[in-house]
Amino acid sequence: MIKFKSVVLQLKEDEYNNLCQQFVETKADKYLRLLKLYRENKYSDEDIQEMLSVNTSAYYTLKSRLFDKIQDFLTNNMSTPIIDLLVKVANIPTLLYDTHRDTAIAILTKLESELQNYDMPYELSNVYSALKKLHLHSPKYFEYTQLYNRHLAYTIALDKAEDLLNSFMRTIGEYDASRLKSHIAYLTLIKQEMKNVCALYSSHHLQVYKSFLDIAYALYVPDQEATKDDEAVEDVLANLEKIFTTYKQDNHYQHLQLVYNFLAFEYYHKLNLSKKAIKYYEEVNKKLTSFLLFNHCTYTTRFLISRIQHHIENSAEQELYEQNRLLFENFEPDKNDIPNYINFVKYIAASSFYAKKYQEAVQVLNNLINDISFKSYPHSEIEIKLLLALNYSMINKYDPATSLLRSVTRKIRELNDEMGYENALIFYKVLALQMSSSARNVEQKITQLFSKFELLNQKSNRMLEYIKIDQQLIKLLSQVVKR
């Protein structure tokens, strides 16, 4: 059963209680008990099967039927003005074939007005298609034919723009994890294609998609040539805010506001404008687990890396570990989305590092290395192995740390990149030096190496920027045996 346990754990408290009450009222005791056991999140399938005293076949049948009931419950409780409108749109065939023409036209024109208020162009094309048929023998037939054709073409453009945004954000992740320059050329191509599509119509929806793409390009792609004629990011953010304020009823915008808050935070965070960044940070942070599901329309886990830096700036990095226990208790990252999965694990490992839970950091990083292939992500491979070696050294496990460092130097030689990964090689030297029993003046040398690392760690191959390099870390690394 795909993600069955995840669905049960993600039920909101009121949804869970209402579902339990429903099973109590219908005397569905087995469904109720199975639901409660899954909700407790303590038992394996084998344990639950034994507790219910059923055979394997009966257990999986029960589980499947419970899943069906949960699906029915969730869909039946999705009553919103938008859902009500969609139900009306779905009822259009009844208006065409089973309702008097004048009544059908009256209902459809009212529905047209409501859909315009909520700015739902896809559904409007269905309404115009029906009105066109009902006016087949009327002078208005041509008018509704034009409206239908226009909305159909517009919805195709919207679909294209959404697809471009999705492809762009997926490729941004691929670039961030690999730092391969071939991705930049593709990102530039998508950017130009989005510009061409959005030039076809004067549409705030298209403007929003283009704005998200342009801001992300400016933030994450080292290509000033492609952005030299773009509007200033601050002006783009101001225009987005105006659109979201004007079209408050738009169901998509109620969710996409979170993407806007994220991009605004990232922009001001990058400029070190903490006072401007904080309000956007708080908006995303309070809906963090929901926001991480937006990986189709933005590079969500970049927020997690910035979140570490935000806590470091406020001397609160030690708090991350405990916060995560509550935030991500029932959250499962999508391992198929490798760049976002890598960032999520980096975040969890760094949080454990700051809480001095080095063994936990080692475990999640090793799990990541076993879960995915780094063949297409050389930059991330170097970074993850350096981070893992750092945590190994904190628990005095120098053999695996040394093995990882050798692997890092081999990978850098294989890349033969003109940037040279000097930053990674300096970090490697820090770890190698602190593991050397014969080295002298270790603290002084590590201080000098870290100064050089921070100087070099500003280019497009930047890594480990979420590791706080201070006197405390230097002193700790200077000890041959960590305590």
N, C-alpha and C positions, 0 to 999 in steps of 0.2 A: 504494500500500500504506500503510494508515493507521499512522503512528508505527512503521514497521518498524525504522528505524534506532534509534529511542529504545528499543525492546524489546531489541535486540542490545546496546546500550550499558549498559542497566540490568541485564543478566545479572550475577549475582555471579560472582566469580572461579572458585569451585569448580564452579558451574553451567556456565560457559563452557568450562572444561577438560574436564569430563565429556562435554559435547556434542561437543567436538572429538575426544575419544577415541572416542566412538560413531561418528563419521563415518570415523575412521581404520580402525576395526575392520570397518566395512561397505564400506570402499573407496569412500566417497562423496566423491571428490576435489573435484568442482566445488562441492558444498555447503560443504565445508570451506574452500575458498579464498574463496568469497563471504562466508562468515561472518567469516573473518579480516580481509578487506578492510574490511568494515563496522565491525568492532571497532576497527580502527586509526583510524577517523574522520578520514581525511585526503582521501578521494577523493569526487568527485561520481559520480552514476549513470553519466554518460557515460564518465568515466575507467574505472570498474570494468567497464563493458560492453566497452570497448576492450581492457582487460587480459585479460579472459576470452575474447576473440575470438569473441563471439556476436552475432547480430543482435538488434534491439530486442525482437521477439516472444519469442525464446528466453530473453533476459535476464529479462524480466518473468515468464515462466513459471517459470524457475529461482528467482527471488526469492520468488514466491508459494508454491512448494513448500517452500522453506527455512523460510518463515514458518510453514507448517503443521507442519513437523517440530519447530520450536522450541515451538510451542503444545503439541504432543503430549508433548514432553520435559518441559515445565514442569508440565503437569497430571498426568503419571505420577509425578512426584517430589513430589507434595503429600501425603505420607503422615504424618498426625498422628492422635492419638486421635479428634479431632473428625471428620476425614475418614472414618475407619473407621466411626464411628457413622452418618454420613450414608449410607455405602454400605449399612449394615445397614437403615436406614430405606427406602432405595430398593428393597431386596429384599423389602419387606412383601407385595407382590402374590404373590410365589412362596410365601410362608407361607400366604396365604389360599387359593390355588388348587391348590397342589401339595405340601402338607405335612399330615401327620396333625394333626387338631384339637388333641390334647393336647400334641404336640410344638410346634406353632405357638404355643399359649398360653404354654408354658414359655419359649420364646424371646422372645416379646413382653413378658412380665412382667419378664424379665431386662433387656431393652432399655429398658423403662419406667424401671427403677431406674437404669440408666446415664445415661439422658437427664436424669433428675431430678438426678443428681450433677453433671452439667455444666450444669444449668439451661437446657435447650433446649426452651422451650414450643412453638415451631412444630412441631418434630418429634414432640413428645409428642401433639399433636392427631392426627397420622397413626396413631400407635400405638393411641390410644383408639378411633379410627374402626375399625381392624381388630379390636380386642378386642370392640367393640360387635357387629360382624358375627358373630364367632365365638361370641358368647353370645346370639344371637338367640332361642334356645329355652331360655334359662337365666334364673333369677331375677336374675343379675348384669347382665342386659341394661340394666335401668334405671340401675344404678350407672355403667356405662361410658358410657351415653348422656349422663348428667349431666356426667361428667368431660370427655367430648368437647365438649359444648356450652359448658362453662365455659372450656375451653382455647381453643376457637375464638373465643369472644367476647374472651378475654384477648389472644390474638394480634392480633385486629383493633385493640384498644386500643393495643397495643405499636406496631403499624404506624402508627397515627394519631399517637402521641407522637413517633415517629421523623420522620414527615413534618413535624410542627410544628417540631421542632428544626431540621430541614434548612431549612425556610422562614424560620425566625427568623434563622439564621446568614447566609443569603443576604441577608436584608433588613438585618441589621446592617452588612454590607459596603456595601450600597446607601446606607444612611444615612451611614456614615462617609465615603464618597466624595462625597456630595452635600450633606449636612447639611440636607436638606429636612425640614421639620417634619411633613410628611404621612407620612413613614416612621415617625415615633414613634407615631402613632396606630395604625398597623398592627402595630407591635411589641407595643404594649400589648394589642391584641386577641389576638394569638398567645399572649402570656403568660397571659391569662385562660383561653383555650381549653385550654392545657396543664394549668392548675390543675384545670379541670373533668374532663379525661380521667383525670388521676392520682388524682382523688378516687374513681373507680369501683372501684379495686382496691388492695389493700395489696401493693405489688410493688416490690422493690428496683430492678428494671430501669426502671420508670416514675420512681422517685425519682431515679435517676441522670440521666435525660433532663431532668427538671424542674429539677434542681440546676444542670446545665450552663446551661440557659436563664436561670435566675434570677441566677446569678453574672454571666453575660455582660451581662444587662440592667443590673445594678448598676454594672458597670464602664464600659459604653460608651454608655448611654442617659441623657441629662440629664433625668430625670423622677422626682424624689424622691417624688411623690405615689403613684406605682404601686408603690413599694418600701417604703412606710412600715410595712406590716404583715408584711413578709417577715422570715424568720429572718436573723440576722446572718451575713454571708458567711463569717466564720471558723468558725461552727458548722456551716454547710452543708459546708464543706471537710472538717471533722472527720468528719461523717457519711459523706461520700463515701469517705474513707480507710478507715473501718470496713467499708463495703460491699465495697470492693476487697480488703481483707484477708480477709474472710469467704468470698468467692467467688473464690478465686484461680484455680480451674480454668475459670472462664467465659472462653471464647475472645474474646468481645467486650471484656470488661474488661481483658484483657491488652493490648489496643490502646488502649482508652479511658483507661487510666491516664495515657497521654501527654497527653490533653486535660485531665485533672485537674491534672497538673503544670504545664501551660501557664497554666490559669486561676489556680492558686495563685501562680505567679510574677507574673502580671499584677497580682493583688490586692496582694501585698506590695511589688511594684515601685512601684505607684501610691501606696502609703503611705510610700515611701522607707525601707522596712525591709529594707535590703540583706542583712543576715545571714540573715534568714528566706527571702528571695527566692532566694539563690544556689543552694541545693540543688535547687530546682525548675527553675531556669534550666539547670543542668548536665544534668539528666535530659532536657530537651527538646533542648538544644543538641547532645547526642551522637547524637540521632536526627533531626536537623533536616530533612534532605531527605525522610525518610519522613513526618515530621509535616506538612510542607507539603501532602501529599496528602490530609489530613483535612479539606479545605475544605467537605465536606458536613455536618460536625458541629461545627465551630467556625471562628472567624475567624482562620485560621492566620497570615497574614502580619502581623498585628498584632505577633506575636512579633519579626519582623524589625525593626520600628521601635523596639520596646523594646530589642532587641539592640544597636542603635546607641547608644541612651542608656546602656545598661549599660557599653559599651566607653568611652564618654565619661567616665562616672563613675570608671572605672579608668584614665583617661588612656591608653587603648589603641586609640583610634579609627583610628589609622594602620594597625593590624594587620588591619582588616576586609578590605581589598582582596586581600591575599595569601590570607587564609582562604577567601574566596569562590572563588578560582581552583580550589581543591581541592574545596570543598563543592558547587559548582554546575557543575562541569565538564561533566556530562552531564544536567543538570537543565533541563527546559523548562517554563516557567510556562504555565498554561492561559489563553490570550488571550480565551477566551469568558467567563471569570470576571473581569470587568473590575475590580472593586474590589481583589481580591487581586493582579491583574496590575499595577495602579497602584502598590500598596504594594511589590511586588517590585522594580519599576523604580526607585522612590524609594530603596529600600535600596541597590541596585547603584550608582545615581548618587551617593548620599551617601558610599558607601564609596570611590568613585573620587575624589570631592571631597577627602576626607581624605588620600588618597594623592597629591594634587596631579596626578591624571590628569584634568584638566578637560575635555580634548577627548573622552575616553571618556564622561564624564558627559553632555556635550552630545549625543553620538551616541545614547546609550540613551534620553535624554529626547526627542529629536527622533523617534526610532523609535516611541516610545510615542504621541506626538501624531499620527503618521501611521497608527498601527495602529488607534486607537479613536476614537470620537466622544465628545466631552465634553458633549454636549447635556444629558444627564441627570445630569451630575456637575460642577456649577459650582464647588463648593468645590475639588475636585481640579484643575480647570482653572486656577484662580487659583494654587494652590500649585505645581503643576508648572511653570507659566510663570515664576513668581518664582524657583524653583530653577534653571531653565534660564538665566534672565537673569543670575543670580549667577555661574554657571559661564562664561557668555559674557564677563562682565566680567573674569574671572580670566585670560582669554587675549586681553584687549584688543580684543574684537570688540563694539564699542559700538553699531554700527548694528542688528544683530539684537536686541541687548539692549534698545535703545530701543523697537523695534517691539513686543517682547513686553510691555514695561511699559505701552505705550499700550493694548494688547489687554486687559491686566489691569484698567486703570481703566475701560475700556468695559464689561467684564463686571460689575464692581462696581456701576456705575450701572444696568445692566440689572436686576440683582437687586433693587435698592431694598429691601434687607433692613434690618429695624430694628436689627440688630446692627451694620450699617454696614461691617463688615470693616475697622474702624480699624487692626487689627493688620497686615493686608495693605497698607493704604495707607501705614503707617509704614515697612514693609519696602521698599515702592516708593520712598519718599522717600530712604531710605538709598542705594539703588542709583542713583537719579537724581542725588543729590548727589555721589556718588563719580565719576560720569561727567561732571560739570560742570567745564570747564576754568577757569571764572571764580570758582568758589566759594573762600571763604577759611575758615580755621580748620576745615577738613574733619574732621580727627580728633576735635576736640571736639564738633562737631555730630553726627557719626555716633555717638559715645558716648552723647550725650543721646537721640538717636532710638532706639538699641537699648535703652536703659533703659526708654523709653516702650513699645517693642514688647514687651518681656518682661512688663511690667505689664499690657498689654492682651491678651496672648496666653494667657489663662487660661480663656476662655469656651468655649462649645460649637463656635465656629468656629476653634479653635486649629489652627495649622499650623506647619510647619518647626521643630517642637520638637526635631528631631534635628540641627539646625545649632548647633554649639558657638560661642556668642558670647563671645569673650574678647578680650584685648588684642591677641593675634596677628592675629586676623581684622580687628579694627578698624584696625590699622596697615596691613595689606595693602590693605584697601578705601580707605584714605586716599590711596593712591598713584594718580595718574592713569594711569601706565603700570605694569602689574604686571610684576615680574621674578621 
